[in-house]
Amino acid sequence: MDANSQQKVIAKGFVILRSDDQPNIRIKCRRAGSHNWETWQKFETKIARDLRLKELLKEPNYIFD
């Protein structure tokens, strides 16, 4: 999804999530009020991150990019 499309989705109330391993294991997000990717939460392991991401994606306004 390009940045313009992401802004349209965010304007409708969605939070866009991404998993990342560098510089640390984390979930990044883009949401209303922010034009850049922000660290949502840091994790000790990839398994812990992936489990949390799976929980978040059950919510209706969270999507994965």
Backbone as a printed PyTorch tensor [residue, N CA C, xyz], in Angstrom:
tensor([[[  0.8620,  -1.1700,   0.0000],
         [  0.0000,   0.0000,   0.0000],
         [  0.9070,   1.2300,   0.0000]],

        [[  0.6360,   2.1740,  -0.8910],
         [  1.4530,   3.3900,  -0.9270],
         [  1.0200,   4.3600,   0.1730]],

        [[  1.8380,   5.4000,   0.3950],
         [  1.5940,   6.3470,   1.4840],
         [  0.2620,   7.0720,   1.3350]],

        [[ -0.1330,   7.4130,   0.1260],
         [ -1.4010,   8.1000,  -0.0970],
         [ -2.5800,   7.2080,   0.3000]],

        [[ -2.5160,   5.9630,  -0.0790],
         [ -3.5750,   5.0130,   0.2870],
         [ -3.6140,   4.7980,   1.7960]],

        [[ -2.4450,   4.7400,   2.4090],
         [ -2.3820,   4.5850,   3.8600],
         [ -3.0650,   5.7560,   4.5560]],

        [[ -2.8410,   6.9710,   4.0840],
         [ -3.4690,   8.1460,   4.6980],
         [ -4.9860,   8.1010,   4.5780]],

        [[ -5.4970,   7.5940,   3.4700],
         [ -6.9430,   7.4590,   3.3000],
         [ -7.5210,   6.4700,   4.3120]],

        [[ -6.8360,   5.3630,   4.4960],
         [ -7.2910,   4.3380,   5.4370],
         [ -7.2210,   4.8700,   6.8760]],

        [[ -6.1500,   5.5670,   7.2010],
         [ -5.9900,   6.1480,   8.5380],
         [ -7.0850,   7.1790,   8.8040]],

        [[ -7.4290,   7.9760,   7.7990],
         [ -8.4740,   8.9870,   7.9460],
         [ -9.8290,   8.3600,   8.2700]],

        [[-10.0270,   7.1080,   7.9060],
         [-11.2800,   6.3950,   8.2040],
         [-11.2460,   5.7090,   9.5690]],

        [[-10.1620,   5.9070,  10.3300],
         [-10.1060,   5.3960,  11.6940],
         [ -9.3150,   4.1190,  11.8900]],

        [[ -8.5970,   3.6950,  10.8750],
         [ -7.8070,   2.4730,  10.9980],
         [ -6.3980,   2.7760,  11.4950]],

        [[ -5.7920,   1.7730,  12.1240],
         [ -4.3970,   1.8080,  12.5330],
         [ -3.6820,   0.7580,  11.6940]],

        [[ -2.5980,   1.1520,  11.0490],
         [ -1.8360,   0.2350,  10.2090],
         [ -0.6400,  -0.2700,  11.0070]],

        [[ -0.4750,  -1.5810,  11.0520],
         [  0.6030,  -2.2060,  11.8140],
         [  1.5950,  -2.8850,  10.8900]],

        [[  2.8610,  -2.9260,  11.3310],
         [  3.9300,  -3.6580,  10.6480],
         [  4.8110,  -4.3070,  11.6960]],

        [[  5.3100,  -5.4830,  11.3820],
         [  6.3110,  -6.0920,  12.2500],
         [  7.6860,  -5.6980,  11.7290]],

        [[  8.6560,  -5.6180,  12.6350],
         [  9.9960,  -5.1790,  12.2610],
         [ 11.0030,  -5.8710,  13.1660]],

        [[ 12.1890,  -6.1580,  12.6130],
         [ 13.2470,  -6.8100,  13.3880],
         [ 14.4610,  -5.9150,  13.6140]],

        [[ 14.5300,  -4.8010,  12.9170],
         [ 15.6950,  -3.9300,  13.0080],
         [ 15.2720,  -2.5170,  13.3580]],

        [[ 15.8420,  -1.8090,  14.2580],
         [ 17.0050,  -2.1870,  15.0560],
         [ 16.6600,  -3.0880,  16.2360]],

        [[ 15.3770,  -3.3380,  16.4600],
         [ 14.9670,  -4.2620,  17.5200],
         [ 13.6640,  -4.9360,  17.0940]],

        [[ 13.2790,  -5.9420,  17.8410],
         [ 12.0350,  -6.6620,  17.5420],
         [ 10.8860,  -5.7900,  18.0390]],

        [[  9.9830,  -5.4100,  17.1300],
         [  8.9390,  -4.4590,  17.5030],
         [  7.7530,  -4.5330,  16.5540]],

        [[  6.6850,  -3.8530,  16.9610],
         [  5.5430,  -3.5840,  16.0970],
         [  5.5500,  -2.0780,  15.8650]],

        [[  5.4740,  -1.6920,  14.5920],
         [  5.3960,  -0.2800,  14.2250],
         [  3.9650,   0.0160,  13.8020]],

        [[  3.5790,   1.2870,  13.8940],
         [  2.2240,   1.6530,  13.4830],
         [  2.2000,   3.0240,  12.8380]],

        [[  1.1630,   3.2250,  12.0490],
         [  0.7910,   4.5440,  11.5330],
         [ -0.6600,   4.7310,  11.9170]],

        [[ -0.9780,   5.8950,  12.4880],
         [ -2.3360,   6.1760,  12.9390],
         [ -2.6180,   7.6610,  12.8150]],

        [[ -3.8440,   8.0310,  13.0930],
         [ -4.2500,   9.4380,  12.9800],
         [ -3.3150,  10.3190,  13.8000]],

        [[ -2.9550,  11.4440,  13.2250],
         [ -2.0940,  12.3930,  13.9140],
         [ -0.6120,  12.1630,  13.6880]],

        [[ -0.2560,  11.0810,  12.9890],
         [  1.1540,  10.7860,  12.7390],
         [  1.3450,  10.4400,  11.2710]],

        [[  2.3020,  11.0810,  10.6350],
         [  2.5700,  10.8000,   9.2320],
         [  3.7310,   9.8190,   9.0640]],

        [[  4.3820,   9.4850,  10.1550],
         [  5.5290,   8.5820,  10.1100],
         [  5.2230,   7.2960,  10.8630]],

        [[  6.0120,   6.2720,  10.5820],
         [  5.9050,   5.0330,  11.3380],
         [  6.4660,   5.2620,  12.7300]],

        [[  5.7510,   4.7820,  13.7470],
         [  6.1770,   4.9000,  15.1380],
         [  6.2960,   3.5060,  15.7300]],

        [[  7.1840,   3.3500,  16.6990],
         [  7.2590,   2.0840,  17.4160],
         [  6.0600,   1.9880,  18.3350]],

        [[  5.2740,   0.9460,  18.1620],
         [  4.1010,   0.7090,  18.9970],
         [  4.5400,   0.0320,  20.2940]],

        [[  5.3300,  -1.0510,  20.1150],
         [  5.7550,  -1.8310,  21.2630],
         [  7.0020,  -2.6210,  20.8890]],

        [[  7.9450,  -2.7670,  21.8420],
         [  9.1540,  -3.5630,  21.6420],
         [  8.9880,  -4.9050,  22.3410]],

        [[  9.6970,  -5.9170,  21.8410],
         [  9.5730,  -7.2720,  22.3710],
         [ 10.9430,  -7.9130,  22.5110]],

        [[ 11.0190,  -8.8940,  23.4010],
         [ 12.2500,  -9.6510,  23.5950],
         [ 12.4160, -10.7230,  22.5240]],

        [[ 11.2910, -11.2870,  22.0460],
         [ 11.3560, -12.3670,  21.0620],
         [ 10.3790, -12.1130,  19.9170]],

        [[ 10.6700, -12.7390,  18.7890],
         [  9.7800, -12.6330,  17.6410],
         [  8.4590, -13.3380,  17.9170]],

        [[  8.4990, -14.4260,  18.6710],
         [  7.2720, -15.1590,  19.0000],
         [  6.3340, -14.2760,  19.8110]],

        [[  6.8630, -13.5660,  20.8070],
         [  6.0390, -12.6690,  21.6240],
         [  5.4340, -11.5660,  20.7560]],

        [[  6.2340, -11.0220,  19.8470],
         [  5.7430,  -9.9810,  18.9400],
         [  4.6310, -10.5110,  18.0600]],

        [[  4.8450, -11.6680,  17.4710],
         [  3.8620, -12.2370,  16.5550],
         [  2.5530, -12.5850,  17.2600]],

        [[  2.6390, -13.0530,  18.5020],
         [  1.4150, -13.3480,  19.2720],
         [  0.6440, -12.0660,  19.5570]],

        [[  1.3430, -11.0080,  19.9360],
         [  0.6790,  -9.7170,  20.1990],
         [  0.0610,  -9.1540,  18.9230]],

        [[  0.7610,  -9.2660,  17.8280],
         [  0.2440,  -8.7930,  16.5470],
         [ -1.0270,  -9.5540,  16.1760]],

        [[ -1.0240, -10.8480,  16.3990],
         [ -2.2030, -11.6710,  16.1140],
         [ -3.3970, -11.2120,  16.9540]],

        [[ -3.1670, -10.8770,  18.2250],
         [ -4.2320, -10.3640,  19.0960],
         [ -4.7660,  -9.0320,  18.5800]],

        [[ -3.8720,  -8.1270,  18.2250],
         [ -4.2820,  -6.8030,  17.7550],
         [ -5.1080,  -6.8940,  16.4790]],

        [[ -4.7560,  -7.8120,  15.5970],
         [ -5.4520,  -7.9130,  14.3130],
         [ -6.8570,  -8.4830,  14.4410]],

        [[ -7.2260,  -8.9570,  15.6160],
         [ -8.6090,  -9.3940,  15.8630],
         [ -9.5370,  -8.1860,  16.0230]],

        [[ -8.9640,  -7.0350,  16.3560],
         [ -9.7280,  -5.8030,  16.5120],
         [-10.1480,  -5.2890,  15.1280]],

        [[-11.3530,  -4.7350,  15.0120],
         [-11.8660,  -4.3430,  13.6900],
         [-11.1300,  -3.1830,  13.0210]],

        [[-10.4430,  -2.3300,  13.7800],
         [ -9.8260,  -1.1540,  13.1690],
         [ -8.3010,  -1.2640,  13.0230]],

        [[ -7.7520,  -2.4610,  13.2120],
         [ -6.3300,  -2.6810,  13.0350],
         [ -6.0930,  -3.5230,  11.7860]],

        [[ -5.1690,  -3.0690,  10.9350],
         [ -4.8400,  -3.8230,   9.7250],
         [ -3.3270,  -3.9690,   9.6310]],

        [[ -2.9010,  -4.9670,   8.8790],
         [ -1.4740,  -5.2660,   8.7230],
         [ -1.0220,  -4.8700,   7.3280]],

        [[  0.1230,  -4.2220,   7.2610],
         [  0.6760,  -3.8260,   5.9610],
         [  1.9500,  -4.6070,   5.7260]]])
